[in-house]
Amino acid sequence: MPQKTTLIMLNLKHLATAFFLFVLTQAAYSQLGFSHEIGIIAGPLEFRSDFGSRNETKTNFGNSGFGIGIVHYINFAYRADCSCYTTDTYFNDHFKLRNEISWNKTNLEHLGTWVAPNRTTVEADQLRAHKGVAENFDIGTQLEFFPLSIRSFQSFGYRIAPFVSLGIHYTSFNPKVSTTYNNPDPNAYGDIYDQSNFYSHWFDNYTPGVDPYPISEQSGSTWSTVTSVGIRYKLNKLSDLMLDLRWQYYFSDWVDGLNHNWRGYNKSNDWLVWLNVGYIYYLN
């Protein structure tokens, strides 16, 4: 079995293990009688990576993708076993536990200053030819805080409920790399391990056998921290609409398949901003 396929299978096994632990945790909470909500989320995202230059509009808006996910909530304010409210505590009335499985994908390219039309160098051509794909599967948990009463929201005391959240996700990433730069050696055309196909300065501080090659299609896994701000709008007794703006920071710089150290331009790991819309249904 090819090495890349083996790595993908290994990462999926890790994700399956995390999902199994997740299910066990939810089963434990179910035994406590808390109510549950389930929903679907989807929307556009901006993937901030080593492609392009930091804080350039063309890069930030050009390297955008799409994400979709399934979310599950534990509602501490209401008991499913008796169809009644739980003990009236601040935590029960202002917090929910959000669990999620999601997928996102972004096509990446170099945009902005270094590939402007007036740049006609070999380096500029190499950057234009270099493309990538960031594809990620996520599973994780966030704790959501609602400043207003969850009980009052459920009983139509108001129709809009703002929230903020903080949590951690486990990510399985599978980047892709390609280039259409016309290498003089036709046998190496498109080969990601031929340095002459890529921007030369990424290899300025690269020592073969000592430093990791700065371009990689190797699948892997990492943790990430997730925080978001959003609102819920109550449609009826059993369903809400949700608007959620997320910031997710990965604990790895290989999620996009590029990790260079040229002149300090690569100062942070990969991260994304995701605006998603969701529909939430109350199961109990």
C-alpha positions as CSV (number, residue, x, y, z in Angstrom):
1,M,0.0,0.0,0.0
2,P,1.5,3.4,-0.9
3,Q,2.8,5.5,2.0
4,K,0.3,8.3,1.5
5,T,-2.7,6.0,1.5
6,T,-1.3,4.3,4.7
7,L,-1.0,7.7,6.4
8,I,-4.5,8.7,5.4
9,M,-5.9,5.4,6.8
10,L,-3.9,6.0,10.0
11,N,-5.3,9.5,10.4
12,L,-8.9,8.2,9.7
13,K,-8.3,5.6,12.4
14,H,-7.3,8.3,14.9
15,L,-10.4,10.3,13.9
16,A,-12.6,7.2,14.4
17,T,-11.1,6.6,17.8
18,A,-11.8,10.2,18.8
19,F,-15.3,9.9,17.5
20,F,-15.8,6.7,19.5
21,L,-14.7,8.5,22.7
22,F,-16.9,11.3,21.8
23,V,-20.0,9.0,21.5
24,L,-19.1,7.4,24.9
25,T,-19.0,10.9,26.5
26,Q,-22.4,11.8,25.0
27,A,-23.9,8.6,26.2
28,A,-22.7,9.4,29.8
29,Y,-24.3,12.8,29.6
30,S,-27.5,11.3,28.3
31,Q,-27.7,9.2,31.4
32,L,-27.8,12.4,33.4
33,G,-31.0,13.3,31.7
34,F,-30.0,16.5,29.9
35,S,-31.7,17.3,26.7
36,H,-30.1,17.3,23.2
37,E,-30.1,19.3,20.0
38,I,-28.8,18.4,16.6
39,G,-28.1,20.5,13.5
40,I,-26.2,21.1,10.4
41,I,-23.9,24.0,9.6
42,A,-22.3,25.2,6.3
43,G,-20.7,28.3,4.9
44,P,-17.6,30.0,3.3
45,L,-14.3,30.3,4.9
46,E,-10.9,32.0,4.4
47,F,-7.9,29.8,4.9
48,R,-4.8,31.8,6.1
49,S,-1.7,29.9,5.2
50,D,1.8,30.3,3.7
51,F,0.3,30.9,0.2
52,G,0.5,34.6,-0.7
53,S,1.5,37.5,1.7
54,R,0.1,38.1,5.1
55,N,-2.7,40.7,5.4
56,E,-3.2,41.1,1.6
57,T,-6.8,41.4,0.5
58,K,-6.2,39.4,-2.7
59,T,-4.7,36.5,-0.8
60,N,-7.2,36.5,2.0
61,F,-10.3,36.7,-0.2
62,G,-8.8,34.6,-3.1
63,N,-7.8,31.7,-0.9
64,S,-11.3,31.0,0.3
65,G,-13.1,27.7,0.6
66,F,-16.2,26.0,2.0
67,G,-17.0,24.0,5.1
68,I,-19.9,21.8,6.3
69,G,-20.6,20.0,9.5
70,I,-22.9,18.3,11.9
71,V,-23.3,19.7,15.4
72,H,-24.8,18.3,18.6
73,Y,-25.6,20.2,21.7
74,I,-26.2,19.2,25.3
75,N,-28.7,21.6,26.8
76,F,-28.2,21.7,30.6
77,A,-31.3,23.9,31.2
78,Y,-33.9,21.2,30.3
79,R,-34.3,17.5,31.3
80,A,-35.3,15.0,28.7
81,D,-36.4,12.3,31.2
82,C,-39.1,14.4,32.8
83,S,-39.7,17.2,30.2
84,C,-39.0,19.8,32.8
85,Y,-36.4,22.4,33.6
86,T,-33.2,21.4,35.5
87,T,-32.1,23.0,38.8
88,D,-32.0,26.8,38.2
89,T,-28.2,27.5,38.4
90,Y,-26.2,30.0,36.5
91,F,-24.3,27.3,34.6
92,N,-27.4,25.4,33.5
93,D,-29.1,28.6,32.3
94,H,-26.1,30.1,30.4
95,F,-24.0,27.3,29.0
96,K,-24.3,24.6,26.4
97,L,-21.8,22.0,25.3
98,R,-21.4,21.9,21.5
99,N,-19.9,18.8,19.8
100,E,-19.1,18.8,16.1
101,I,-17.9,16.8,13.2
102,S,-17.0,18.9,10.2
103,W,-15.1,19.0,6.8
104,N,-13.6,21.9,5.0
105,K,-11.7,22.4,1.7
106,T,-9.8,25.3,0.2
107,N,-8.0,25.6,-3.1
108,L,-4.8,27.6,-2.6
109,E,-2.7,29.7,-4.9
110,H,-0.2,32.6,-4.6
111,L,-1.9,36.0,-5.1
112,G,-1.0,39.6,-4.5
113,T,2.4,41.5,-4.5
114,W,4.8,38.7,-5.4
115,V,2.8,37.6,-8.5
116,A,1.7,41.1,-9.7
117,P,1.5,41.5,-13.6
118,N,4.7,43.7,-13.5
119,R,6.7,40.8,-12.0
120,T,8.2,38.8,-14.9
121,T,11.0,36.9,-13.1
122,V,11.5,33.2,-12.9
123,E,10.5,33.3,-9.2
124,A,7.2,35.0,-10.0
125,D,6.5,32.4,-12.6
126,Q,7.2,29.6,-10.1
127,L,4.8,31.1,-7.6
128,R,2.1,31.5,-10.2
129,A,2.5,27.8,-11.2
130,H,2.3,26.5,-7.6
131,K,-1.1,25.4,-6.4
132,G,-2.4,23.6,-3.3
133,V,-5.4,22.2,-1.6
134,A,-6.1,22.2,2.1
135,E,-8.7,19.5,3.1
136,N,-9.5,18.8,6.7
137,F,-11.7,16.6,8.8
138,D,-12.5,17.9,12.3
139,I,-14.0,16.5,15.5
140,G,-14.2,18.5,18.7
141,T,-16.0,20.1,21.5
142,Q,-16.8,23.7,22.4
143,L,-18.4,25.3,25.5
144,E,-20.9,28.0,24.5
145,F,-21.8,30.8,26.8
146,F,-25.1,32.7,26.4
147,P,-25.2,36.0,28.2
148,L,-29.0,35.9,28.2
149,S,-31.1,33.2,29.9
150,I,-31.4,30.0,27.9
151,R,-34.7,29.3,29.7
152,S,-36.2,32.6,28.6
153,F,-35.0,32.1,25.0
154,Q,-36.7,28.6,24.9
155,S,-39.9,30.1,26.2
156,F,-39.9,33.0,23.6
157,G,-38.9,35.6,26.1
158,Y,-36.8,36.9,23.2
159,R,-36.2,35.7,19.7
160,I,-32.4,36.3,19.4
161,A,-29.7,34.9,21.7
162,P,-26.1,35.9,21.3
163,F,-23.3,33.5,22.3
164,V,-19.5,33.1,22.4
165,S,-17.6,29.8,22.6
166,L,-14.2,28.3,23.2
167,G,-13.1,24.7,22.6
168,I,-10.6,22.3,21.0
169,H,-10.7,20.2,17.9
170,Y,-8.8,17.2,16.6
171,T,-8.0,17.6,12.9
172,S,-7.0,15.1,10.2
173,F,-5.4,17.0,7.3
174,N,-4.7,15.9,3.7
175,P,-3.0,18.6,1.7
176,K,-2.4,18.4,-2.1
177,V,0.4,20.1,-4.0
178,S,0.9,20.7,-7.7
179,T,2.9,22.9,-10.1
180,T,2.7,23.7,-13.8
181,Y,6.1,25.3,-13.9
182,N,8.0,24.2,-17.0
183,N,11.1,22.5,-15.6
184,P,13.9,22.1,-18.2
185,D,14.0,18.4,-17.3
186,P,10.8,16.8,-18.7
187,N,11.1,13.8,-16.4
188,A,10.7,16.1,-13.4
189,Y,7.8,18.1,-14.7
190,G,5.3,18.7,-11.8
191,D,7.5,16.8,-9.3
192,I,7.0,18.4,-5.9
193,Y,10.4,17.1,-4.8
194,D,12.3,19.0,-7.5
195,Q,13.4,22.3,-6.0
196,S,13.8,23.9,-9.4
197,N,10.0,23.8,-9.8
198,F,9.4,26.1,-6.8
199,Y,10.3,29.5,-5.4
200,S,14.0,29.3,-4.7
201,H,14.1,31.5,-1.5
202,W,12.0,28.9,0.4
203,F,15.2,26.7,0.3
204,D,17.6,29.4,1.4
205,N,17.8,27.9,4.9
206,Y,17.1,24.4,3.9
207,T,19.7,21.6,4.5
208,P,18.7,18.2,3.0
209,G,18.7,15.5,5.6
210,V,18.6,18.0,8.4
211,D,15.6,20.3,7.7
212,P,12.1,19.1,6.6
213,Y,11.5,19.7,3.0
214,P,9.3,22.8,2.9
215,I,6.7,21.4,0.5
216,S,4.7,18.3,1.5
217,E,1.6,16.2,0.5
218,Q,2.0,14.1,3.6
219,S,-1.3,13.6,5.5
220,G,-1.2,14.2,9.2
221,S,-3.1,15.1,12.3
222,T,-3.0,18.0,14.8
223,W,-5.0,19.7,17.5
224,S,-6.5,23.1,17.1
225,T,-8.2,25.7,19.3
226,V,-11.5,27.1,18.2
227,T,-13.4,30.2,19.3
228,S,-16.5,31.8,17.9
229,V,-19.1,34.4,18.3
230,G,-22.7,34.1,17.0
231,I,-26.4,34.4,17.5
232,R,-29.4,32.1,17.5
233,Y,-32.8,33.1,16.2
234,K,-35.8,31.1,17.5
235,L,-38.0,29.8,14.6
236,N,-40.4,27.8,16.8
237,K,-40.5,25.7,19.9
238,L,-38.3,23.0,18.4
239,S,-35.9,24.8,16.0
240,D,-33.5,27.7,15.7
241,L,-31.4,29.3,13.0
242,M,-27.8,30.0,13.9
243,L,-25.2,32.4,12.5
244,D,-21.6,31.7,13.7
245,L,-18.3,33.3,13.0
246,R,-15.4,31.0,13.9
247,W,-11.6,31.5,14.3
248,Q,-9.6,28.2,14.3
249,Y,-5.9,28.0,14.9
250,Y,-4.0,24.8,14.1
251,F,-1.1,23.6,16.2
252,S,0.7,22.7,12.9
253,D,2.1,24.6,9.9
254,W,1.8,21.7,7.5
255,V,-2.0,21.8,7.1
256,D,-1.6,23.6,3.7
257,G,1.3,21.5,2.5
258,L,3.8,24.4,2.7
259,N,6.1,25.3,5.6
260,H,9.0,27.6,4.6
261,N,11.2,29.9,6.7
262,W,12.2,32.6,4.3
263,R,13.0,36.0,5.8
264,G,10.6,35.5,8.7
265,Y,7.5,35.7,6.5
266,N,6.2,32.5,8.0
267,K,5.6,33.6,11.6
268,S,2.5,31.6,12.5
269,N,0.8,28.2,12.0
270,D,-2.1,27.8,9.6
271,W,-5.5,29.1,10.6
272,L,-8.9,29.9,9.2
273,V,-12.0,32.1,9.6
274,W,-15.3,30.4,8.9
275,L,-18.7,32.1,8.6
276,N,-21.4,29.4,8.9
277,V,-25.2,29.3,8.9
278,G,-26.9,26.5,10.8
279,Y,-30.2,24.9,11.5
280,I,-30.7,23.5,15.0
281,Y,-33.4,21.0,16.0
282,Y,-34.4,20.2,19.6
283,L,-34.6,16.4,20.1
284,N,-36.2,16.6,23.5
